[in-house]
Amino acid sequence: MSKLQQELDYAKLGMKIKSLRLRKGLTQDNLAEMVSCNTSHISNIENNHVKISLPTLVHVCNALDTTIDYILADEYDQTSSVLEQEILH
């Protein structure tokens, strides 16, 4: 099965969000307020009890001053960006 057909690793994704949140000195309450969702939803995302939606992921990344690429980096087969690939070819 190709990587594109596989399910995202939501456990890793949640741990990465939690790690970034803690490095920023934010509580789950702080992040939930910034993202306009419930604190329990942030907890559920971080603990892999729910799958984060794309719109929520975008809001979380914006709130944590990071990119979706960084959050999902472990999911890529190749770590070089599409732009780097285009420049090299």
Protein Blocks (a to p, Z undefined) as FASTA:
>chain_A
ZZklpccdfklmmmmmmmmmmmnopafklmmmmnopafklmmmmmnopaccdfklmmmmm
mmnopafklmmmmmpmblcdfklmmmmZZ
